[in-house]
């Protein structure tokens, strides 16, 4: 499908706290992928002047760091994604997975790297036989974030209880972000009590997600973030087409409406 048109610019700047600029080639048709600088310029033109680029395997982590070094609008998170952790363990064994996480640890020391992640548990795409590898990788990433004093970015899909248990055992680092938060009101309260950030993406705009919108209304102002997870999770009204940071105004406006806040005030809140 063709790239969607740009929405009306936001009333003020906001930060896209989770995007994948270098994954667009997998999801857009044609022989060429969008140029990252074009995507960044489009984002800035609608009020998204800064993004957190997530590199979630060793190769993408390296590429993300190189991307950010010459672009002040970009900072980086690095990890072995939980689904990749399970696949790597299954195909090459535990030693290969540990070597990959060791490499992520080396890369995470770069000055443009602000976060370790996305890491966590995904019970939607990984069967039961891969969950031990995910748990092992998650524990190592938690330790790495603590060691380096970096933010820990959580990927949690259909695994809420086990993710929370792993963070309790971790212990969790000082700064934790639940990327694409997908919990309910009770989980939002649990995270808020611990000072963990919750980041909302396109799914909060989907008609069926009343439980998610109820959780959104529960999040304290100082723990609320927004993201695209582009090129995934495209918000309404462009759902089904490729996502990008320049489409985040759609999500911001739904968040503002759900929290009974005007758009300028919401932009001020999300420009962290």
C-alpha positions in Angstrom: 0.0 0.0 0.0 1.0 3.6 -0.7 2.4 5.7 2.1 -0.3 7.8 3.8 -0.5 11.5 3.5 0.8 13.8 6.2 -1.8 14.8 8.9 -2.3 18.4 10.1 0.7 19.4 12.2 0.5 19.3 15.9 0.1 22.3 18.1 3.5 21.8 19.5 6.5 19.3 19.4 6.3 15.8 20.7 8.8 12.9 20.8 8.3 9.6 19.1 9.7 7.3 21.8 9.8 4.2 19.7 10.3 3.7 16.0 12.3 1.6 13.5 13.5 3.8 10.7 15.5 1.0 9.2 12.8 -1.7 9.0 10.7 0.2 6.4 12.2 -1.8 3.6 10.4 -4.9 4.8 7.0 -3.4 4.7 6.8 -0.9 1.8 6.3 -2.1 -1.7 8.8 -1.2 -4.5 12.5 -1.6 -5.0 13.6 1.2 -2.7 12.8 1.9 0.9 12.1 5.4 2.3 15.2 7.4 3.1 15.6 7.9 6.9 16.3 11.6 6.4 13.1 12.0 4.4 11.1 10.2 7.2 12.7 12.4 9.8 12.0 15.6 7.8 8.3 14.5 7.4 8.1 13.9 11.1 9.6 17.3 12.0 7.2 19.0 9.6 4.1 17.8 11.6 5.6 18.4 15.1 7.7 15.3 15.8 11.3 16.7 15.8 12.9 13.8 17.8 12.7 10.0 17.7 14.0 7.1 19.6 15.3 4.6 17.1 15.2 1.0 18.3 17.7 -1.5 16.9 16.5 -4.9 18.0 19.2 -7.3 16.8 23.0 -6.8 16.6 23.0 -5.7 12.9 20.2 -3.2 13.3 21.7 -2.0 16.6 24.9 -1.2 14.8 23.1 0.5 11.9 21.0 2.5 14.4 24.0 3.8 16.2 25.6 4.9 12.9 22.3 6.6 11.9 22.1 8.6 15.1 25.8 9.7 15.2 25.2 12.2 12.4 21.5 13.1 13.2 20.8 15.1 16.4 17.1 14.2 16.0 17.8 10.5 16.7 18.8 8.7 19.9 18.9 4.9 20.2 17.8 1.8 22.1 19.6 -1.5 21.4 18.7 -5.1 22.2 18.1 -8.6 21.0 14.3 -8.7 20.5 12.6 -11.4 22.5 11.3 -13.2 19.4 14.8 -13.1 17.9 16.2 -14.4 21.2 14.0 -17.5 20.9 14.8 -18.0 17.2 18.5 -17.6 17.7 18.5 -20.0 20.6 16.5 -22.6 18.6 18.7 -22.3 15.5 22.2 -21.8 17.0 22.0 -22.5 20.7 22.4 -20.7 24.0 26.0 -19.8 23.4 25.1 -17.9 20.2 22.3 -16.0 22.1 24.7 -15.0 24.8 27.3 -13.8 22.3 24.7 -11.6 20.7 23.7 -10.1 24.0 27.4 -9.6 24.8 27.7 -7.6 21.5 24.6 -5.6 22.5 26.3 -4.8 25.8 29.3 -3.5 23.9 27.2 -1.4 21.6 25.0 0.0 24.5 27.9 2.0 25.8 27.8 4.4 22.8 26.9 7.9 23.7 23.9 8.0 21.4 22.4 4.9 23.1 20.0 5.9 25.8 18.2 2.6 26.3 18.5 -1.1 26.5 15.6 -2.6 24.7 13.2 -3.5 23.4 13.4 -6.6 25.5 10.9 -8.7 27.4 8.5 -11.5 26.7 6.3 -12.2 23.7 3.9 -15.2 24.1 2.0 -14.2 21.0 4.7 -15.0 18.4 6.8 -17.4 20.4 5.6 -20.9 21.5 6.2 -22.4 24.9 9.4 -24.1 23.8 11.0 -20.7 23.2 10.0 -18.9 26.4 12.9 -20.0 28.5 15.3 -18.4 26.0 13.2 -15.2 26.1 13.3 -15.2 29.9 17.1 -15.7 29.9 17.6 -12.9 27.4 15.3 -10.6 29.4 17.2 -11.2 32.6 20.5 -10.4 30.9 19.1 -7.2 29.4 17.7 -6.1 32.8 21.2 -6.6 34.3 22.8 -4.7 31.4 20.5 -1.7 31.9 21.3 -1.7 35.6 25.0 -2.0 34.9 25.1 0.9 32.4 22.5 3.1 34.1 20.3 3.1 30.9 16.6 3.1 30.5 15.0 -0.4 30.1 12.5 -0.6 27.2 10.0 -3.4 27.7 8.3 -5.5 25.0 5.3 -7.2 26.6 2.9 -9.1 24.5 0.4 -11.5 26.1 2.9 -12.0 29.0 2.0 -9.3 31.6 2.3 -11.4 34.7 5.7 -13.0 33.8 7.1 -9.6 32.7 6.1 -8.0 36.0 7.6 -11.0 37.9 10.9 -10.7 36.0 11.1 -7.0 36.8 10.4 -7.7 40.5 13.2 -10.3 40.6 15.5 -8.2 38.4 15.6 -5.8 40.1 14.2 -3.3 37.7 16.5 -0.4 36.8 15.6 3.1 37.8 13.9 4.0 34.5 11.6 1.5 32.8 9.4 2.2 29.8 6.6 -0.2 28.7 6.7 0.2 25.0 3.3 0.0 23.3 1.6 -0.5 26.6 -1.1 -3.1 26.3 -2.3 -3.7 29.9 -5.5 -2.9 31.7 -6.3 -0.4 34.5 -4.9 -2.7 37.2 -1.6 -3.0 35.3 -1.4 0.7 34.7 -1.8 1.3 38.4 0.9 -1.3 39.2 3.3 0.4 36.8 2.5 3.9 38.1 3.1 2.8 41.7 6.6 1.9 40.7 7.3 5.0 38.6 7.4 3.1 35.3 6.6 5.0 32.1 3.9 3.8 29.8 4.0 4.6 26.1 0.9 4.4 23.9 0.9 3.7 20.1 -1.6 3.3 17.3 -3.7 0.5 19.0 -5.1 3.2 21.4 -7.0 4.5 18.3 -8.6 1.2 17.4 -12.3 0.9 18.0 -12.2 -2.4 19.9 -9.6 -1.2 22.5 -11.8 0.2 25.2 -9.8 -1.6 27.9 -6.6 0.0 26.7 -8.2 3.5 26.6 -9.4 3.0 30.2 -5.8 2.2 31.1 -4.6 5.3 29.3 -6.9 7.5 31.4 -5.3 6.0 34.5 -1.7 6.9 33.7 -0.2 9.9 35.6 0.8 12.8 33.5 4.5 12.4 34.4 4.6 8.8 33.3 2.8 9.1 29.9 4.7 8.7 26.6 3.7 8.3 23.0 5.2 6.4 20.1 4.5 5.0 16.6 6.4 1.6 16.6 6.7 2.4 12.9 6.4 0.8 10.5 4.0 -1.2 12.6 0.7 -0.3 14.4 -0.5 2.4 12.1 -3.2 4.6 13.8 -6.7 5.2 12.6 -7.5 6.6 10.0 -4.5 5.1 8.2 -4.6 1.6 9.7 -3.6 -1.0 7.1 -1.0 1.3 5.5 2.7 1.7 6.4 3.3 3.6 9.7 5.9 6.3 10.2 6.7 8.9 12.8 4.9 11.6 10.8 1.6 9.9 11.5 1.9 10.3 15.2 -0.4 13.3 15.3 -3.4 10.9 14.9 -2.4 9.1 18.1 -1.7 12.2 20.0 -5.1 13.7 19.3 -6.9 10.5 20.4 -4.8 10.5 23.7 -5.7 14.2 24.3 -9.4 13.5 23.7 -9.4 10.5 26.0 -7.7 12.4 28.8 -10.0 15.5 28.3 -6.9 17.6 27.6 -6.5 20.1 24.8 -3.9 19.5 22.1 -1.3 22.2 23.1 -1.3 20.9 26.7 -0.9 17.3 25.6 2.0 18.3 23.3 3.7 20.1 26.2 3.3 16.9 28.3 4.7 14.6 25.6 7.7 16.8 24.7 10.0 15.1 27.2 
